[in-house]
Each structure stands twice: as C-alpha cells, then as structure tokens.
Amino acid sequence: MLTSHGPLPADDAPAWEWLLFEQAGVVTTRQAVAHLGRPRVRHLVERGRWRSICRGILVTGTGRLTWTQQLWVAVLTAGPGAVLAGVAAAIDGGLRHLRTNRVDVLVPARHGYADLLRRLPPDLPAVFVHRTAVLPDEHVRAGLPNRTVMARSVVDAASWARSDEEARTILVMACQQRLVAPDDLLEVVAVLPKARRRRLVVETAHDIAGGAQALAEIDLVRLCRRFGLPLPELQERRTDAAGRVRYLDAYWRRWRLHAEVDGAHHIDVRHWEEDMRRQNDVWIRGDRILRFTAFQVRHRPDEVAAQLRRALEAAGWRAE
C-alpha cells in the first residue's frame, strides 16, 4: 500500500523500516547507529547514498527534500520534546489556502538546543525555535511529526505573524474552515497570559462567535468600537419576496440601518446582480442601506465611520 510517506511496511517488518516510514526517511545519527552500527552509517554517507543535513541529522536519500521531510528535519534538529507549531503545524493539521516559507518549532523552556539557523543548509525553509514554559499535554497531538493541536497552532501563528492583519486572517480562516471554534481559541489564550497579540486573539474570537465570519465584517466591528458607534448584529437572517433566505452583513435593528461590505467577489457580474436584488429588498422594507468596500473599511475608516454616524443619527441615534 502506498502512502504519502512511501510504501507501507509489512506488519512484521523490522523496527528500522517502520522508523524510516514514520519519519519520512529523516533520522538522527543516534537512531541510525543504534539500528545499523556506526561503520555502516559512515559507509552510506561517504558513498553518497545518504545525505548529511547537519550535524546529527541524516536523510536516507539524496533527492530534494519533501515538505514532510523538511518538517522532520526541523523537529529532530531541535531535539527531544520539540513539536511542530504555528502555521506549519496548522497546515499539517488541515488548514487550507495558506502558504508559509517558515517552520516554527516549540521546545520546553528548560530545553537546550543548538542554533538551528547556523546548522541547517540554505535550501531548507527558515526554522524558528520558540521556548515555552506552557505546553500541557492537551496542547500536543501525536503525529508524524508531533505538533500542537489546532487551537494552539493558530494562536501561536497569530502571535508570530508579521502583522495584525495577517494574524486575524489566520484566525478567521481556521474558524471558517471549521477546524477550530472561537471557544477553543479563548481556552488557549487563557493559559498563555504573555502571548503576543493576546488581546487581538480574544477580540477576534469574540467577533467570530458573534457572527463575523469574514475579515471585512471583523474590521467593521473594530471600526465601530474605535469610533464609539453602536455595534451591529452580524449575518442577520432575512427572507426575501421570493421566499429565499438572505443574510445581511451588518444590521442595526433599532435604527433599521443595514451596511454591506463588498469584497473582491463583487467584481463578478452574477454576484453583483444578486447583491442588487438583495439591496432592493432591503429598501422596499423601508430600511436604510449603506455599502462600503472592504478597502474603505480597512484603509479609510474615518470616512466610513462618518457616514455610519450620519445615517444612525438620521435614524434617531444619539451618542451618549
């Protein structure tokens, strides 16, 4: 039987064959010597049948490393107790539509490891090792290699992201794909009081739990908080004149104001016409409706907030 790690060994195969299969052909020198003896290992490396990646790490082949092999190199080089973490762990756990050119590894705070950046060859992705004093058993999932569970992976990935926007993107994608729930994220940050962007993770988790399933909606909620505007209800369910169920992006029920945030998909004529029909249904019911692009919400918040304020005040809202 073929798998992503190669042919599955027979049930009665030697332990060495199973080790090679499970670790995608990446082993430590200690493991290889324990099974084959030092002379045999030295012979395989000197003859070019095996590749020495760095001190203590061997690959039983000479071709270009696969992504799985790169993950194993990172984890094995970091030493005992190391686990795959961050974006790489999330992708390994099933997160789709996200790419990375780095591999993050978590090690216990007391763990001493060599400087990976100086030990690994330049053809491998950048490897970042993070010490942590908080890595309970429930945050680790057995795998090939071991990795943090999805909620911890996503929270760590948000902490190590290059920007707040990238961090929110990772959090929203994981929840949209039903790989993690907002409550799972909150449980993780509860035991990581010093986590970077902890407040952002908490706010985003609450926004998602409140109905925001897209970055544009989350940005709109954050805008309302920033400018002292009342928070809208998100994904308001409506039935149109034809009996079809529609969902409004943001709705202030008390003031009968609806705001629609248009993303890139509105360039498609079919989506545009569908949105016009939905907008007409809203107007027919007597509600006010405002439309913004996601770019406006994110990059022109003053303009969006001013229009929302005027619309709310026209409907009777007064700031306290």
Number of C-alpha atoms within 10 A of each C-alpha: 7 8 8 9 16 13 10 15 17 10 7 8 10 11 11 14 14 17 16 18 19 19 19 24 21 28 22 20 17 13 16 21 14 12 13 11 12 13 9 13 18 13 12 14 17 12 9 12 13 19 18 18 17 16 11 14 21 22 25 18 16 12 9 10 17 11 13 17 19 18 29 25 26 26 26 19 23 24 15 13 12 23 28 29 31 27 27 24 27 26 19 19 17 12 21 12 7 12 10 10 10 14 21 23 22 23 24 16 12 9 13 12 14 11 12 16 13 9 12 19 12 9 9 18 17 16 20 16 22 14 16 13 11 12 18 9 9 9 15 18 16 10 13 16 22 17 26 27 21 28 26 26 26 32 29 27 23 27 19 18 19 10 12 14 13 13 22 22 17 20 25 24 20 21 22 15 12 10 15 19 19 21 14 16 23 20 13 18 21 13 12 18 10 9 17 16 18 19 12 16 24 18 15 26 23 17 21 22 14 15 16 24 18 19 20 22 25 24 21 27 22 20 19 19 12 11 13 13 18 16 15 21 17 23 17 16 12 15 12 16 10 7 8 8 10 14 14 18 23 24 23 18 12 11 16 16 20 25 20 20 21 20 14 9 10 15 10 9 10 10 12 14 12 11 15 11 13 19 19 13 18 19 13 11 10 11 17 20 18 15 13 15 17 19 14 17 23 17 11 12 19 14 12 20 19 12 13 20 20 12 19 21 13 12 15 10 15 11 9 4
